[in-house]
Amino acid sequence: MNFLLKTWRFMKLTVFLILFGILRLSAGTYTQADSISLDLSNATCKEALDAIKKQTKLDFFYNNQEINAVGKVSVHCQNVSLDEALRQVLGKKFTFRIVDNTVVIRPQETKPDPVQQRVVKGVVVDVQGLPLPGVTVLLKGTTLGASTDMDGKFTLSFPHTAGTVLQFSFIGMKTAEVTFSGQAELKVVLEEETTQMDEVVVTGIFERKSESFTGSATTYKKEDLKMMGSQNILQSLKTLDPSFHITPNNEFGSDPNKLPDIDIRGKTSIVNLKEDYAVDPNQPLFILDGFEVDLQTIVDLNMERVASVTILKDAASTAIYGSRAANGVVVVETKRPAPGTLRLSYNGDFTVQMPDLSDYNMMNAAEKLEFEWLTGYYTKTSNEEYLVDRMNLYNQRLKNVQSGVDTYWLSEPVRTGFSHKHNMYVEGGDDAMLYGVGLSYNGTQGVMKQSGRDVLSFNIDLRYRKGKFSFDNKFTLDYTESQNAPQSFSVYVQTNPYYPKDYEGSVPKYLEESSVDGGFWSIKVENPLYNASLNYLDGAKEISFRNNFQMEWRPMDGIMARGRISLTKGNNKSEKFKSPFHTDFDETEKTERGSYTKSTTDRWGYDGDVTVTYGKLLGDVHQVNAVLGWNFSSTRLINDAFTAIGFPDDNVPNPAFANEYATESKPSYNESTTRSTSFYLNLNYAYNNRYLLDVNYRKDGSSVFGTNKRFTDSWSVGVAWNIHNEAFIGDWVNWLKLRFSVGNPGNQNFSAYKAYTTYVYNTNLQNAFGMGANVSGFGNPDLKWQKTMDYNLGLDLTVLNNRLKINTDVYWKDTDPMLVTTSIASSTGRDSYITNLGAQRTKGVSFNVVGTVMSKAEDRLNWSFSLNGRHQKQTYRNIGAGLELLNDELKSTSLTRYRDGGSPTDIWAVRSAGIDPMTGSEIYIKKDGSYTFDYDINDETVVGNTEPLLEGVFGTNLYYRGFSISAYFRYRIDADYFNTELYNRIENLKTTAMTAYNQDKRALYDRWQKPGDRAQYKKITSTVSDNETAPMTSRYVQKENTLSGESISLAYEFGEQKWLKKVFLKNMTIRANMNDIFRCSTIKAERGTSYPFARTVSFSVNMTF
């Protein structure tokens, strides 16, 4: 294969040399007999020389600065010799001579040295030392040049003078210039253009230099992401950028199969819509290689495939995506094949995850039994004859405690998870054809036993360039398997510690079987280890492919036309099987025990656009850029599902062994199609790179919204001032930009048919016309698009020779109207209706400061500190009484309310003055400020806000001769937190749960016991019946201040060390990371109630062969 490739390249080189020779011979040589005519007025000297060059076909060699110093000239001559023409142009200050068809011009006052023909040889390689074929080598300022061969070598002959500069250029690489001073051989290293990614804003539709961009956007390279950890892109972004926020999932913790809750600069929609529409309307838009993808694709993407990630935050940067961009945009660009000879790179990440149970404060066996005794369960009953049964039960449990039984059930379902990720990539090519083939595997073992996620991905990247055309194709095939734990972690948390877990023989079904109160109450305590040992299924398998094709045409300098299309296809199958022997079926008919649910989802879609881009520098001061485009997309989803019950055994979890479909159930089938089309325009103007203007306009149409509101307009205007380019700014300012933008991006993250009146076929309603149908949902043909008016004022400052960098943004966003689900009369057959109602305002500020303490390039030393943070506040407006029915429903179950002046993060409850020391009862504060012992839900008010006063990350990074160490810590200041689990385990404690479940230690120790006690909680005998709920008051609202170890990293780059070549390596880097390694908080609250959080330690190695 290599022989054929080299032969092909040699043939191309031979043909090129032959053609070059023919063209040179046909050009002939210049003679003094040839005549020159010039008619130039007030022209530059260079323009005059170019005119002579066109008439003589000679090459000219001179110093640009010396020629430009001549100034303007006027020359008028007819049919004169070359000598005469040059004398009129150059005057007496320059001399010239012709050497091998090249006119060499030098200043007269310098004594001319004999101009000699010099030959230079050399080799051109990339940063990894691999040869680059096809590199163009030019004598700067002339057309003399050569190209490197397939081994990266070149030979160039030219007339040598002092200050001769050679220029090396190659597609995808930064142009390099080398001053020739007589070296016999040169070795030139070209760097990839991607190393300048932080100087370019990539929007997914166009690229723009950051200096001429007015929007608020931040770009991070793969190296930045890897420094924060190897979990996934999103976890790194939340450490790097204060605007990118992931809300900790207090229920599912580190579950690898749960998607994170993400927002950029706050949420723009009412949060309950996530449940109403099965999608998250507050989720940012994710763009991968120019096309929209879902959140799961980004989470599963191997970080080694990433070249850069850009976060677009304000209207000037996001409005190009129109109605999809109100929540911000995350643009991910994957790695492109690098030119050069064939090379193989490998990266391996090996991670250990340890469950973090430090936030649990459960009772031990002795404490739990004492708690039960103090509640009076064993000593107080309406019938004294029952006391014997209850004392026998107490003595049995006491016997276990005294024999040393103290089971820590929390450790039973968890493990130390080991995860490993591997990525291999083969790449190469020349100036015409680039190729890359990759294979990656992400194997994640969750910290709960039998849970995990495996992702296998294969990708092919091709790039071909022919003349003014270039073609790119990226193909990706993914296969995913996920498996959930057999039971929730909460099952183990609530299991009482006085039950033993070690058994002889088989695992018993129950931890305790007894009866009390004369046999009236039967006690059967389920054994979680038994249920976990049963055969079960709870997972999914998915296979999908994505193919992105792009064609570019550059008919002339400054103009580009591009067409792109992405095709996606996916199939997801999920299965869930619960054994008929599971304790959940103890009270179920034998023929209905066991269940099997299967769901299949097919997804097919296409997404394409056509754009024309124009970019020109006019008059050396007017930079004009324009983008005109059309986008179209369609997504089709088909889902079918069924649930079967009644299994005789659990050996074969197959629906063929089921008795019937679930009671009052039958197979379901749903099909939905969403289509959209858009037309967009972007204009960018920069005057002398000082005064900047961005204008965006987009016309969007979507099938999601009402038939009378199919299309909507989105726009934005951004202005900026590059103050650092002003003459009055001193050298100590490296960068100073002031930015402002305003626009109205929208949001269409909603289900396909919420605006339509939809029906469900009813096979039980047969009539003469066929099968009947029931109304599934009422449509709203006038449903408007949810739009957000977005304002942003920003400042970018770099001073002291790039030692101090400050970026800050002040933003405010008005979402009006919002889309909400409101209640309607049940007599209509439905209980809810989607409509436009209310508005929401978000105000905030974010900042990022990086200071370099020490920097010595010659010693490869850099030490820096960084601090970032954000503060924001959100309020509802214009809701009126539209959601009062919903508010009434939430009063007994939730702390959230939807009212004018309120905030999505407000905590609503009745204020409390604490526990009365004399009676042990709670004292409530009414709206008028008076005190009472009577709880009234109508006295509720805002008692806290979960949004912190300030949240962010601070840290440091040290780099020295290939060695680097970094440490970043997250802080969260002055947030309010309603301790729900503590509330449920102390005062919202059901009577039946007193002895059935384990409780928080504070339920035993911090209780009121006798008059005069100053306690935080009511007396220990306070319980509620099973159908009641304890009052939720401000007593459980706690002030949260948190410091956590976000990311700690150690790394070493071996570079071009000699021993690497002995093992056939070009480069190697090793890195160790620790994430979420500790957490300190002013409150004690359970985290990860269904799936625990985890501490992560990882090790990675990157090798290039």
MIFIPA-284673 format. One record per residue (C-alpha): residue in one letter; x, y, z. Coordinates in steps of 0.1 Angstrom, whole numbers, plus 5000, padded with zeros to 4 digits. Last residue first. Layout:
<sites>
aXYZ
...
</sites>
This chain:
<sites>
f503150635169
t501350895189
m500550815226
n498150955251
v497850815286
s495150875311
f494650815348
s491450885367
v490150935403
t486451005408
r484451065439
a480850945434
f477251055440
p474750795451
y471750665431
s468150695444
t468850945472
g471951095456
r472551365482
e471251365518
a471651695535
k473951815562
i474452185560
t477452415561
s479052225534
c482452075526
r482851845495
f485851635486
i487251445456
d484651585432
n487151505404
m490751375406
n492851365375
a496051195365
r497851255332
i500351095309
t501551245276
m503451065248
n505051165215
k506651025184
l506650665196
f508450365180
v509750215213
k513350325205
k511950655193
l510450735227
w513850685243
k515250985226
q512851235241
e510751435216
g508051555241
f507451365273
e504451565283
y503651525320
a500351575338
l498851615373
s495251735378
i492851835406
s489251915397
e486152025415
g487251985451
s484252125469
l483352435490
t479752495500
n477752755518
e474052665523
k471652845546
q468952605558
v465152605552
y463652325574
r462252575600
s460852785571
t457752565571
m456352255554
p453352135575
a453351755579
t451451565552
e448551335558
n447251005542
d449550775562
s448950945595
v451351205608
t453851175636
s454951365667
t456051115694
i459651245693
k458751595703
k459051865677
y462351975662
q464952245667
a465052225704
r465152465733
d463952255762
g462152445789
p459252205791
k460351845783
q461551635753
w461951855723
r463951665697
d467551715684
y468851365693
l466651105679
a465251245646
r468751405642
k470151065636
d468251035604
q465850745602
n465650375594
y462350235581
a459650005594
t459650125630
m458350475627
a457350425590
t453850305599
t453050625617
k454250835588
l457251065594
n456751415580
e458351535612
i461751365612
r462651155582
n460551345557
y461851685568
l465451565568
e464951435533
t463551765521
n466151995535
f464952315520
y468052485508
d468952855507
a472052975489
d474653215505
i477853125487
r478752835464
y482452765458
r483952525434
f487652435436
y490252395409
a493752245411
s496352225384
i499752065379
s501852055348
f505151895338
g506451945303
r509152185312
y507252375339
y503452435339
l501552555370
n497752605371
t495752755399
g492152755410
f488852935416
v485352815405
g481952975406
e478853065426
l477653385441
l474453495459
p473253135455
e469953055438
t467952825461
n465853115474
g464253145508
v461153195529
v458753335501
t455253335516
e452753095530
d450053235554
n447253075533
i448652735543
d447352795578
y449052625608
d447552705642
f449952765670
t449953145662
y452253445661
s451553785644
g453553915615
d450654015593
k451253715570
k451153475600
i454153345618
y453852985631
i454952855665
e455652485665
s454652285695
g457052155722
t454752305749
m457152515770
p460152565747
d457852665717
i459552525687
g460652775660
a459353115648
s458152955616
r457253115583
v454752925561
a456352795529
w457352905494
i461052855483
d461953075454
t464052935425
p461552995398
s461153345412
g458053535424
g457053885414
d453953755397
r453053405409
y453953055399
r454652865431
t457252605441
l457552445476
s455752135466
t453451865479
s450752025500
k450552355483
l451252225448
e447652165438
d446652515449
n449552655428
l448252465397
l444752615402
e446352955407
l448152935373
g446353195353
a445653425383
g448053695371
i450953555352
n452153895340
r455653865355
y457853595369
t461353675384
q464853555380
k468053645397
q471753605387
h475253585401
r478153425383
g481653325391
n485253285378
l488653295394
s491953205379
f495653175390
s498653135367
w502152975367
n504052945334
l507552805328
r508952675295
d512352795307
e512853015276
a509153115278
k509453245313
s506053325329
m505253385366
v502153505384
t499853495354
g496353625363
v493053485349
v489753655358
n486353525346
f483053705352
s479353655351
v476553895358
g472753835360
k469253945354
t466553705342
r462953815335
q460053585330
a456753635313
g453153525316
l450953305296
n450953155261
t448852845259
i448852465264
y445652305277
s444952085307
d442251865323
r440851695293
g437351565286
t435851905283
s433951855315
s437251855333
a437352235331
i440752365321
s444152385338
t447052565323
t450152425306
v452752695299
l454452855270
m456053185278
p455353515261
d457553695268
t461053585280
d462953895291
k466653845294
w469254055313
y473054035310
v476154185325
d479254025311
t482854005324
n486153895310
i489453985327
k492953875316
l496153965335
r499553855324
n499053925287
n501954175286
l500554375315
v496954395303
t494054195288
l490554325291
d487254195277
l484154385287
g480454285281
l476954435280
n474254185271
y470554225263
d468253925253
m464553965244
t463353605247
k460753455225
q458353165229
w456553115197
k452853185197
l450052935199
d447153075178
p446152725164
n445952595200
g445352225201
f443252015226
g444751685237
s443951315235
v440351345222
n438950995219
a438550795187
g436050555171
m436750275147
g434650245115
f431750445101
a429050215112
n430350215147
q433150065169
l434250235201
n436149965220
t439049995195
n439650355207
y441950545184
v443650845201
y443051195189
t445051515187
t444151885186
y447352045176
a449652295193
k451152015216
y451851805185
a455651795181
s456951825216
f458752145227
n462252275225
q461152555201
n462752845218
g463453195205
p466153455199
n465253815204
g468154045201
v470454295219
s474254325220
f476854545236
r480654495237
l483654685250
k487054545240
l490454605256
w493354385246
n497154415251
v497054725273
w500554805287
d501454945253
g499455255259
i496055335245
f495855685228
a496355535193
e493255325194
n493654955186
h493254855223
i489855025224
n488354755201
w484854885203
a481854655199
v478354655185
g475854375183
v472354375167
s470054075169
w467053935150
s464453665151
d461253655130
t458453395133
f456653155111
r453952895117
k451753115138
n448253055125
t448752675123
g449952675159
f453552585167
v455652265164
s455452255126
s458252505125
g459152815104
d461953045112
k463053375095
r466453485107
y468153825109
n471653895124
v473554225125
d477154255138
l478954585140
l482554665150
y484554985155
r488354935159
n489554685133
n490054975109
y486254985106
a484654645111
y481454525096
n479554195100
l476354095084
n474553775091
l471453665072
y469053365078
f466353165062
s464752885081
t462852565077
s461352325102
r459751985103
t458651765132
t457151415126
s455451205153
e454350845155
n452950665185
y451950305191
s450750145223
p450249775231
k447349715255
s446449805291
e443549775315
t445549505334
a448949435319
y448949225288
e448448855294
n449848525306
a453548585299
f455948325287
a456148465252
p456948795268
n460548675275
p462448695308
v463448335307
n464548205341
d462048425360
d459248175365
p455548135360
f455148475345
g451948675346
i452349025331
a452949185297
t453649555291
f453649705256
a455549965236
d455750115201
n457450435192
i458050605158
l459950935156
r460451145125
t462751445123
s462851695096
s465251985088
f465852275065
n468252565066
w468752855041
g471753095041
l473253435036
v476553515054
a478253855051
n481653985061
v482954345055
q486354475067
h486754845059
v490254975068
d492654865040
g490455025013
l488154725014
l488954405032
k486554145019
g484453855031
y481453695015
t479753375025
v476953195007
t475052925026
v473052615019
d471752415048
g470752065058
d469251845085
y467851505080
g466051265103
w465050915113
r464350785147
d462950445156
t461850385192
t461150045207
s459649985241
k459449655260
t457849595294
y457849265312
s456049195345
g456048925372
r452948805391
e449548825373
t448648455374
k449648435411
e447248705420
t449148995436
e449649055473
d453248925474
f453949075439
d456249365451
t458149095470
h459748985438
f459148615430
p457348705397
s460648855386
k460649215372
f461649265336
k462449595319
e463449615282
s464549915261
k465149905223
n466550215206
n466950245168
g468750545152
k469150705118
t470751045111
l471451215078
s473351545077
i473451785048
r475752065039
g476152305009
r478652585008
a479352884986
m482453094993
i483453444982
g486453644994
d488853544966
m487053384937
p484953084929
r485452924963
w483152624963
e482552414995
m480852074998
q479851925031
f478551575041
n477651475076
n476651105082
r475150995115
f474550635125
s472650475153
i472450165174
e470750155207
k470349895234
a468449955267
g468349845303
d466349715331
l466149335331
y465849115362
n466748775376
l466448775413
s469448845436
a468549215441
n465149115455
y466848895480
l469449155490
p466649405496
n465049175522
e461449275527
v460149325562
k456949125568
i455049225598
s451449105602
w449049325622
f445849175637
g447748875649
g447048945686
d448449295684
v451649185667
s452748955640
s456148825628
e458348785597
e461648965597
l464449005571
y462248855544
k462948665513
p465848485529
v469148455510
s470048085505
g472447895527
e473748035560
y473048405562
d474948735567
k472749045564
p471549085600
y468649315608
y469349575635
p470349825608
n466849905596
t466449935559
q465650295548
v469050355531
y468850015513
v465550085496
s466750445489
f469550315466
s466850225441
q466749865430
p467949635401
a470649895390
n470250015355
q471949885324
s472950065292
e474249935259
t475250175231
y476350125195
d477550425175
l478450475138
t479850805127
f480550925092
k482151265085
n482451375049
d484251685036
f484551805000
s486552094986
f486152284954
k488252564940
g490852334926
k490251984939
r490351934977
y489251614994
r488551555030
l487451235046
d486651135082
i485550785091
n484150715126
f483450405148
s481850425182
l481350175210
v479450305241
d479050095272
r476950215302
g476750075337
s474649945366
q474949595380
k476149715414
m475850085421
v479050285416
g478450265378
q480850095355
t481450305324
g482950155293
n483650415266
y485050265234
s486550455205
l487550365169
g488750625144
v489650655108
g491150965093
y491751085057
l493051395039
m493351435002
a494651724981
d497251885003
d498451545015
g497151265036
g497251115071
e495250975099
v494650675121
y492850735153
m492450505184
n490350595214
h489950395246
k487850465277
h487950265309
s485650265339
f486150095373
g483450135399
t484150085436
r480949925447
v477449995459
p474349795467
e475549665502
s477349975515
l474250165525
w473049865545
y475449925573
t474349635594
d474749665632
v474249325647
g476549285677
s474749035698
q473249315718
v471649465688
n470149125676
k468849055711
l467249405712
r465349315680
q464049005695
n463249185728
y461349455710
l459249205691
n458449015723
m457649355739
r455149425711
d453449085714
v453249115752
l451849475749
y448849355728
e446849255759
e447149615770
n444749725743
s444950085731
t448650065728
k451650235744
t454850055754
y456449905723
y455550195699
g456150455726
t458150685703
l460950655728
w461250285722
e461450325684
f464250585688
e466150345712
l465950075685
k467250315659
e470050435681
a471150085690
a471249975653
n472950275639
m471050585629
m471550745595
n473551065587
y474151035550
d476151315534
s479451115535
l478050845512
d480250925483
p480550615461
m484050555448
q484750585410
v488050465395
t488850575360
f491250455333
d491550675302
g493450555272
n494450755242
y496050615210
s497450785179
l498450625147
r500250795118
l500250775080
t502451045065
g501451405067
p498251615069
a496051625100
p492551465099
r489951685114
k489051675151
t485551725161
e483952065164
v481352115192
v479152425193
v477152485225
v474352735220
g472452945245
n468952895259
a467253145236
a468852975205
r466352755188
s464053025173
g466953205156
y470153005151
i472053315138
a470653475170
t473153285191
s476353515189
a474753855189
a471953735212
d474253635240
k475853315252
l477553115225
i479752845241
t482452715218
v483952365221
s487152265203
a488951975186
v487051695201
r487551325192
e489651265223
m486751375244
n484751065234
l481151175227
d478650995250
v477451315268
i477351505235
t475151235218
q472951225249
l472251595247
d470751575212
v472351675180
e472051985158
f474352015128
g477552215121
d480151965133
l478151895165
i475652175175
f473952145208
l471052395216
p470852465253
q468252295275
n465552505291
p462652345272
d463652005286
v461751735267
a459051485279
y456451765273
d454751795306
e457651675327
k460151925313
l457352185312
n457352195351
v460452415348
i458752725335
s460852845306
t463953075302
k466352905326
g469553065337
r472653195320
i473352875302
d471352585316
i471952215320
d470151935339
p472351635334
l471251315316
k470850995336
n472350665324
p475750705341
d474050755375
s476350995394
g473651155417
f470251025407
e468051205433
n470151515442
n470851585405
p473351865408
t472252155385
i474852185357
h475752545348
f477552695319
s477753075325
p480653025349
d482852865323
l485852625329
t484452405356
k480952365341
l482752295307
s484752005320
q481551815332
l479951895299
i482751745278
n482751405295
q484451225324
s488151285315
g488951565339
m489551945341
m492851935322
k491251725295
l488852015286
d491552275283
e493652035261
k490651975239
k490352345231
y487952585247
t486152875230
t484153145247
a481453365232
s479753695240
g479053855207
t480754155189
f483253955168
s486054135150
e488754045176
s487353695179
k488053615143
r484953475127
e483853135117
f480553055101
i477552825105
g478752615134
t479452925155
v483252895156
v484853205172
v488553225162
e491453335183
d491053045208
m491252805179
q494852925170
t496352585177
t493752455153
e495852605125
e498252315128
e501952395134
l504652365107
v508252265117
v511052365093
k514352185092
l516852365070
e520052255054
a523252425043
q522452745062
g523453065045
s521453315064
f517953245052
t515253405073
v512453145079
e508653225076
a505952985086
t502352965074
k500052785099
m498752445088
g495452325075
i496552375039
f500252415036
s502652715035
f506352775039
q507853115032
l511653175028
v513053505037
t516253665023
g517653925047
a520953965030
t520953864993
h520853524977
p519653464941
f517553144942
s517752764940
l515352554961
t515552184972
f512752024992
k512151725015
g508851625032
d509351265024
m506651264997
d508351564981
t508251914993
s507352184968
a509352454951
g509452834948
l510253154929
t507153354925
t508553654944
g507953854976
k508953574999
l511053304982
l508453034982
v508152674996
t504752514991
v504252195012
g503251894991
p504551625015
l504751685052
p507251475072
l506351365107
g508251525136
q505251555159
v504951925155
d504751875117
v507751825093
v509352025065
v512851905052
g515652105038
k517852205010
v519152545000
v520852644968
r522352984963
q522853184931
q525253454939
v524753834938
p528153994940
d527854244968
p526554594960
k527954874979
t525055024998
e524255374987
q522455254956
p519755054974
r519154704959
i516954564931
v517454204918
v515654154885
t515153774880
n515553604846
d518653424857
v520253724874
i519254064860
r520854374878
f519554664897
t520654984915
f518655214937
k518755564949
k519155724915
g515555724905
l513555404910
v510655444886
q512355654859
r515555454862
l513455124860
a511855234827
e515155344812
d516955024821
l514054814808
s514154994775
v511555254763
n508555194741
q506455494755
c507055664788
h504955834815
v505955764851
s504555924882
v505855814916
k504455794952
g506655694981
v510255564978
a509955425013
n507755145000
i510655004980
e512954985011
q510254825032
n509354575005
n512954455000
y513654344964
f513454054940
f511554084908
d510653804884
l510553884847
k507553844824
t508554164807
q505154344804
k503554214836
k506754274856
i506954634844
a503354694857
d504354524890
l507354754893
a505055054890
e502554924916
k505554864939
c506755224935
t503255344945
a501255534919
n500655914917
s500255894879
l501155604858
d501355574820
l504055314813
s505355164780
i508154904779
s510054774749
d511754444743
a515254484728
q516754434762
t515854074760
y513553864782
t513553494780
g511053244766
a507753164782
s507452844762
l510452704779
r509152784814
l505752634806
i507352324793
g509452294824
f506552334847
l504552074828
i507451834831
l507851914868
f504151864875
v504051534857
t507051414877
l505451524910
k502151344902
m504051024892
f506151044924
r502951074945
w501450774928
t504550574933
k504650674970
l501050554975
l501650234956
f504750154977
n502850245009
m500050005000
</sites>
